[in-house]
Amino acid sequence: MEAAKSAANEEMQENKHTDYIYMVTGDRLVISMNAELDHHLADEMRDVIDTIIEERGVRHLIFDFSKISFMDSSGIGLIMGRYKKLQENGSISIAGANDSIQRIILISGLHKLVHTCKDVSQAAKNIEK
């Protein structure tokens, strides 16, 4: 029984922070932000995401933007840096971005590097293909 619980905990891990929550399932990391993606949040998330990628073997990263309406250049840098880490063997998706963030994605050129999806569910389905 304990071995089954341990295996389940290794398979799926969820962590909550004030400004974001993340969940690791297999080789997939979903990170949902609850606050504006500015330099304060980007700095914290960068360290957390990089650690998870290295320690857990994450290959697919989904950023859930459904609860936020602002992203500055630090957010662009955060996404670009994770793209560089995952580009050969993985993918990055942006889910639930509003019109304002979609415009930033387009203007910055991120749309050429990441998948954009209406929600996390669609992003997960795209990974499974």
Residue frames relative to the residue before (quaternion, step in Angstrom):
aa qw qx qy qz dx dy dz
M 1.0000 0.0000 0.0000 0.0000 0.00 0.00 0.00
E 0.6654 0.4975 -0.3019 0.4675 3.58 0.92 -0.91
A 0.6319 0.5334 -0.3343 0.4521 3.59 1.00 -0.77
A 0.6425 0.5139 -0.3214 0.4688 3.60 1.02 -0.78
K 0.6459 0.5081 -0.3207 0.4710 3.59 0.98 -0.81
S 0.6484 0.5198 -0.3149 0.4585 3.56 0.96 -0.86
A 0.6529 0.5076 -0.3093 0.4695 3.60 0.94 -0.87
A 0.6491 0.5078 -0.3156 0.4703 3.59 0.98 -0.82
N 0.6531 0.5073 -0.3160 0.4651 3.59 0.98 -0.76
E 0.6462 0.5023 -0.3228 0.4752 3.58 1.04 -0.69
E 0.6575 0.5311 -0.3066 0.4377 3.58 1.04 -0.78
M 0.8129 0.0668 -0.0112 0.5784 3.59 0.90 -0.86
Q 0.0313 0.7884 -0.6115 0.0596 3.53 -0.78 1.06
E 0.0805 -0.7893 0.6084 0.0171 3.55 -0.88 0.99
N 0.0199 -0.7914 0.6108 -0.0152 3.54 -0.95 0.90
K 0.2052 -0.7861 0.5763 0.0885 3.53 -1.01 0.88
H 0.0512 -0.7378 0.6727 0.0215 3.50 -1.14 0.81
T 0.6810 -0.4843 0.3330 0.4369 3.59 -1.17 0.25
D 0.8036 0.3273 -0.1429 0.4761 3.57 0.80 -1.00
Y 0.8017 0.0723 -0.0537 0.5909 3.59 1.24 -0.16
I 0.1798 -0.7343 0.6406 0.1342 3.51 -1.35 0.32
Y 0.0501 -0.8067 0.5867 0.0504 3.57 -1.00 0.69
M 0.1253 -0.7702 0.6224 0.0606 3.51 -1.26 0.55
V 0.1790 -0.7656 0.6132 0.0761 3.53 -0.93 0.99
T 0.0448 0.7651 -0.6396 0.0597 3.54 -0.86 1.04
G 0.8171 -0.0647 0.0076 0.5728 3.58 -0.42 1.19
D 0.7751 -0.2831 0.2385 0.5120 3.57 -0.72 -1.13
R 0.5853 0.5772 -0.3452 0.4528 3.58 1.27 0.46
L 0.1015 -0.7649 0.6348 0.0398 3.55 -1.04 0.92
V 0.0804 -0.7576 0.6469 0.0335 3.55 -0.87 1.03
I 0.0273 -0.7976 0.6024 -0.0149 3.55 -0.76 1.05
S 0.1238 -0.8025 0.5836 0.0086 3.54 -0.63 1.25
M 0.2501 -0.7912 0.5460 0.1156 3.54 -0.72 1.10
N 0.2203 -0.7753 0.5829 0.1024 3.54 -1.10 0.82
A 0.7342 0.3125 -0.1900 0.5720 3.58 1.30 -0.01
E 0.6847 -0.4739 0.3540 0.4259 3.55 -1.25 0.35
L 0.3797 -0.7188 0.5366 0.2263 3.55 -1.01 0.85
D 0.1628 0.7738 -0.5836 0.1851 3.54 0.06 1.38
H 0.7656 -0.3908 0.2285 0.4571 3.59 -1.25 -0.04
H 0.6014 0.5606 -0.3718 0.4311 3.63 1.06 -0.58
L 0.7150 0.4345 -0.2486 0.4881 3.56 0.82 -1.03
A 0.6280 0.5519 -0.3377 0.4324 3.60 0.98 -0.82
D 0.6465 0.5252 -0.3239 0.4486 3.59 0.93 -0.85
E 0.6795 0.4825 -0.2898 0.4706 3.57 0.89 -0.93
M 0.6842 0.4952 -0.2882 0.4513 3.57 0.87 -0.96
R 0.5848 0.5918 -0.3695 0.4137 3.60 1.03 -0.73
D 0.6896 0.4774 -0.2819 0.4659 3.58 0.83 -0.98
V 0.6635 0.5054 -0.3055 0.4592 3.58 0.92 -0.90
I 0.6806 0.4905 -0.2973 0.4558 3.60 0.81 -0.99
D 0.6663 0.5072 -0.3143 0.4471 3.60 0.85 -0.91
T 0.6354 0.5204 -0.3253 0.4686 3.58 1.00 -0.78
I 0.6670 0.4970 -0.3029 0.4651 3.58 0.91 -0.90
I 0.6256 0.5345 -0.3401 0.4553 3.60 0.94 -0.84
E 0.7205 0.4557 -0.2516 0.4581 3.57 0.83 -0.99
E 0.7603 0.4108 -0.2213 0.4519 3.59 0.82 -0.95
R 0.7792 0.3507 -0.1715 0.4904 3.60 1.03 -0.71
G 0.4565 -0.7114 0.4388 0.3049 3.61 1.22 -0.04
V 0.2340 0.7858 -0.5351 0.2035 3.57 1.07 0.68
R 0.1215 -0.7968 0.5901 0.0460 3.56 -1.00 0.92
H 0.7624 0.2776 -0.1539 0.5639 3.57 1.19 -0.46
L 0.0919 -0.8065 0.5839 -0.0147 3.54 -0.75 1.13
I 0.0734 -0.7800 0.6212 0.0182 3.56 -0.85 1.03
F 0.1804 -0.7505 0.6294 0.0896 3.55 -0.79 1.10
D 0.1841 -0.7811 0.5905 0.0854 3.58 -0.71 1.10
F 0.1174 -0.8238 0.5546 0.0075 3.56 -0.43 1.30
S 0.3677 0.7968 -0.4412 0.1877 3.61 1.24 0.02
K 0.7444 0.4005 -0.2253 0.4845 3.62 1.14 -0.49
I 0.7178 0.4105 -0.2645 0.4963 3.60 1.21 0.05
S 0.2525 -0.7869 0.5492 0.1243 3.54 -1.21 0.52
F 0.7425 0.3523 -0.2075 0.5307 3.60 1.26 0.05
M 0.0864 0.7468 -0.6570 0.0564 3.52 -1.14 0.83
D 0.1917 -0.7750 0.5891 0.1251 3.59 -0.89 0.91
S 0.7781 -0.3527 0.2365 0.4628 3.57 -1.29 -0.15
S 0.5654 0.5860 -0.3908 0.4291 3.61 1.15 -0.43
G 0.6262 0.5305 -0.3237 0.4707 3.56 1.09 -0.71
I 0.6207 0.5258 -0.3287 0.4798 3.56 1.04 -0.81
G 0.6654 0.5056 -0.2946 0.4634 3.58 0.94 -0.91
L 0.6158 0.5466 -0.3374 0.4563 3.57 1.04 -0.78
I 0.6914 0.4710 -0.2757 0.4734 3.56 0.84 -0.98
M 0.6525 0.5224 -0.3149 0.4496 3.60 0.92 -0.90
G 0.6633 0.5129 -0.3056 0.4512 3.59 0.93 -0.87
R 0.6668 0.4718 -0.3015 0.4917 3.59 0.98 -0.78
Y 0.5784 0.5640 -0.3709 0.4580 3.60 1.12 -0.61
K 0.6575 0.5158 -0.3121 0.4519 3.59 0.90 -0.91
K 0.6576 0.5077 -0.3086 0.4632 3.59 1.06 -0.72
L 0.7996 0.3454 -0.1418 0.4704 3.58 0.96 -0.88
Q 0.4440 0.7598 -0.4233 0.2155 3.59 1.19 -0.31
E 0.6948 0.4882 -0.2991 0.4352 3.62 0.95 -0.71
N 0.8357 0.1766 -0.0511 0.5175 3.59 0.89 -0.89
G 0.7771 0.3158 -0.1677 0.5180 3.59 1.17 0.19
S 0.3416 -0.7257 0.5571 0.2152 3.52 -1.26 -0.44
I 0.2049 -0.7291 0.6348 0.1535 3.50 -1.37 0.34
S 0.0763 -0.7754 0.6264 0.0227 3.52 -1.04 0.91
I 0.1983 -0.7295 0.6419 0.1284 3.51 -1.24 0.65
A 0.0827 -0.8228 0.5622 -0.0135 3.54 -0.63 1.17
G 0.8627 0.2143 -0.1366 0.4373 3.53 -1.20 0.65
A 0.3507 0.7509 -0.4989 0.2534 3.61 1.14 0.42
N 0.4074 -0.7025 0.5270 0.2507 3.58 -0.96 0.88
D 0.7491 -0.4067 0.2703 0.4477 3.60 -1.29 0.06
S 0.6397 0.5387 -0.3253 0.4413 3.58 0.98 -0.82
I 0.7010 0.4387 -0.2656 0.4955 3.58 0.87 -0.93
Q 0.5887 0.5564 -0.3665 0.4577 3.60 1.07 -0.65
R 0.6391 0.5263 -0.3162 0.4633 3.59 1.01 -0.84
I 0.6427 0.5095 -0.3169 0.4763 3.60 0.98 -0.82
I 0.6337 0.5308 -0.3220 0.4615 3.58 0.99 -0.84
L 0.6733 0.4977 -0.2819 0.4686 3.56 0.98 -0.87
I 0.6929 0.4853 -0.2783 0.4549 3.58 0.79 -1.03
S 0.7013 0.4759 -0.2666 0.4590 3.59 0.99 -0.83
G 0.4852 -0.6693 0.4328 0.3595 3.58 1.21 -0.38
L 0.3984 0.7324 -0.4723 0.2860 3.60 1.24 0.05
H 0.5777 0.6146 -0.3750 0.3847 3.59 1.10 -0.63
K 0.6286 0.5298 -0.3322 0.4624 3.59 1.22 -0.38
L 0.7384 0.4335 -0.2085 0.4726 3.58 1.23 -0.49
V 0.7851 0.2663 -0.1200 0.5462 3.57 1.10 -0.68
H 0.4700 -0.6276 0.5330 0.3180 3.53 -1.31 0.34
T 0.1627 -0.7600 0.6164 0.1265 3.57 -1.00 0.75
C 0.0525 -0.8041 0.5906 -0.0430 3.54 -0.91 1.01
K 0.5846 -0.6036 0.4066 0.3586 3.55 -1.16 0.53
D 0.8065 -0.0411 0.0381 0.5886 3.60 1.11 -0.61
V 0.7113 -0.4595 0.3233 0.4223 3.56 -1.32 0.20
S 0.6131 0.5655 -0.3459 0.4297 3.57 1.02 -0.78
Q 0.6675 0.4826 -0.2981 0.4823 3.58 0.92 -0.88
A 0.6324 0.5320 -0.3308 0.4556 3.59 0.98 -0.81
A 0.6516 0.5083 -0.3085 0.4710 3.60 0.96 -0.86
K 0.6469 0.5141 -0.3210 0.4629 3.61 0.96 -0.81
N 0.6380 0.5306 -0.3257 0.4531 3.58 1.02 -0.77
I 0.6283 0.5310 -0.3291 0.4637 3.59 1.07 -0.69
E 0.6787 0.5218 -0.2868 0.4300 3.56 0.98 -0.86
K 0.5645 0.6214 -0.3841 0.3842 3.62 1.20 -0.38
